[in-house]
Amino acid sequence: MRMHDKWTITASAALLMGALFACKKKEEPPPAPTPPPAPTPTASAEPPKEEKKKDDDVKRYGDKEKEESGTVMVLLPNAKVYKEADDSTTHIATLSKGTLVNRKVRYSNWMLVD
């Protein structure tokens, strides 16, 4: 190697090492104190109000339901949607043929869809 190349490599290494040693990590300020937790609400003298069941809630059948998943296409024209597994009740919606619905659970021959 030529003398000039040795000095260039040595000078470059010295500058690199000097730069690394000269850089100091800045000290981070201590974290801000966390605010005290909000006080828990106390029970009022009034009895809790019962939540009303929404009119659009469907009847559920607990352990009798079998969980299902997947998306299916409605094959019947004007398929009626009921609030419970009983076709003698009034229907709440009508689905057109070709509509895609997400299956949730099955009860007997009835299917709960999203």
N, C-alpha and C positions, 0 to 999 in steps of 0.2 A: 504494500500500500504506500501511497505517497504520503509525505509528511503533512501536506496540506489537508488530506482526508482525515488523518488521525486527529489533528487539531479541531477540525469541524465536528467530528463525532464527539470528542471530549467536551467541547464547548456546549454543544447541544444537550448532552446528558447533564452537564452542570446546571445549565439554565432550567432544564426540566425539573431536576431535583430541587433547585432553589424555589421554583414556582410552587411545587407541591408542599414544601415545608413552610412557605410564606403564607399559604392559605390556611386560615384558622376558621374553624366552625364557630359561627356566631352563637352566643348563648341565647336560648329561647326564653322569653318572659314566662314567669310561672302562670299556670292556667288560672283563668278567672274563677272565682268561687261560684259554686252552683247555688241557684236560688233555693230557699227552703221549700219543702213540699207544700202543696196547697192543702188547706185544712179540709178534712173529710166532712161532707154535709151531715148534719144531724137529722134524725127522723122527726118529721113534723107530726103534729097531733092529728092531721087529717089522714083518713085511711087511703091507701093507694087506689088510684082510679084503674078500673079494669080496662084493658085494651079491647077495643071493639074489633071483632073479626071483620075483615074487609069483605065486601060483597064479591070481590073477584077471587077470593081464596077458594081452593078446591078441597073437597072432602078427602082425607087421607085414611088409610086402612092399616097403619102400623105394621105389625109383623106379618101380615098377610100379603104385603107387597113384595115383589121380586125386583131387585134393582136391574136396570137395563141401561145401555148406552148406545150411541150411534145416531146417525142422521138417516131418516127415511123419507121417502116421497109419498105423499097422499095419492092413492090410486083411484079413489072414488070421487066422482064429481059432487060438489056441495056436501062434503063430509061435515057433520055437525059435531061441535065440541060441547061437552056437558061439564057441570061443576062436580058431579059425583058419578059413580059407576052405575047409573040407572037411566035408561032412555025414556022413562016416563016423566022425568023432570024437564024443565025448559032448557033449551040449549042456549049457550052464551056466545057462540061464534060459529061461523061456517068457513071451512077451508076449501079452497078451490083445488081441483085435480092438478097435480104437479107441484104443490107447495111442499117445501122441505121443512121438516120438524125434527127437533132433537128429542130422542126418547129418554125418559128418566126412570120410570118404574112401570111394572105390569101388575095388574090385579085381575085375576080371572081372565076374561077376554077383553079387558079394558086396558088402555095404555095412557099413562100420564106423560104429556109432552111439554116441552118448553116453548 
